[in-house]
Amino acid sequence: MATVALTTENFSSTVDANDVVLIDFWAGWCNPCMRFAPIYDEASSRHEDVTFAKVDTEDQQDLSAALDITSIPTIMAFRSGYLVFRQAGLLPGAQLDELIGKVKELDPEELKKQAAS
């Protein structure tokens, strides 16, 4: 599955319209980002029920600043519109698959209750 390029304009609508969204914040000059890119792409082919997205931090500086991205690569995961994971650093494929599995297991109703309290 191809990744979605996120911008300030489509970030919220993408996160809100999809059940599970995984976002990779990256830049072309970042060596760890370039090493992570094929891992991320391979995971997208294994998890077709997940929306895989990327934010080019050089091109989308306002979005990156608004989300307080200070280190790349940074991975964010959203479940039913709720941010449930955020981590800077490269993840190996097995850890990425494990993360995706855990995000899928989260109960959206429970997330809604937690956000309300």
N, C-alpha and C positions, 0 to 999 in steps of 0.2 A: 504494500500500500504506500502510495506517495505521501510525503509529509506536507503539511500545510504551512505556508509562510505567514507568520503572524505579524501584524502591524498594530499601531495604536487604533486604527479604524476597525479591525476585525477581531481584536483580542477578546473582548467581552462577549461578543456574539458567538464566537467559537467555543469558548469555555462554557457558556450557558446552554448552548444547543446540543452538546454532546455529553454522553454519560461519563466516559473516562477520557481525559485529555492529558497527554504527557507532553511537556514542553522542554526543548533543549535550547538554552541560551548560549550562543557561540559567536565566534569571530574568525575570519579567514586567516588572521595572523597567529592564532592560538594553536600551538602544537597539540596539547591535550584534546582540544576540540576536534582537530582533524583526526586524531586517533579514535575518538569516540564516535565520529560520524558513521563509519561502517557498522559499528555495534548497534547503534540506534536504528539505522536503516534495516538491518537484519531483523531486529526485534519487531519492526513495523510489519514485516512480512509474516511473522509468526502470530501476531495479535491483531487480526483484521477488525476486531470489534473495538479497538482503541483508536482514538484520533491522535496521531503523532504530529506535533507541530514544532516549528523552529523559529527562533527570533535571532536575527542577525543584529547583534548589539551595536555594531558600527553604523548600520543603516537605521536602526530603531533606537536611537539614544534616548529619546524622551520616554518611550515605553520602558526601556531598561532602567532608567532612573526612577520612574514612578514605582517600579517593582523592587527597587533597592538592590539591583544586581551589581555586586561589587567584585565578583570573581566568576571566571568562566573556565570550563563549562559549568553551568548551573542547571539542574533538573528540577522542574516543578511538576507535580501531579495534582489534577483536579478530579473530584468525583462528584457528579451531579452539581457542578458549579462551585463546590467548596474546595479550597486549597487544603490538601491532606498530606503533602510531602514537598519538601524543598531542601536541596542539598547541593553544595558546590563540590565539584570534583568529578573525575571520570569514573563511571561505573562499569565493571566487567559485565559481559553478557548475561551470566548466570544471576548476578545480583539485580540486573535490570529486569529480567524475567520474574524474579522473586518479588520485586517491588510492584510490578504490574499485577501479579496475582493477588497481592495483599490489597492493593487499591480496589480491584474488582470485587473483593470480598466485603468491603465496607458497606454498611447498610445506610442508604441515603436518608432514610427516616431518622436514624440515630444521629446522623450528621446535622440534620435540620434541627433536632431537639438540642443538640450541643450548641449550635449557633444561636438559638433563641435564648439560651440561659446565660 
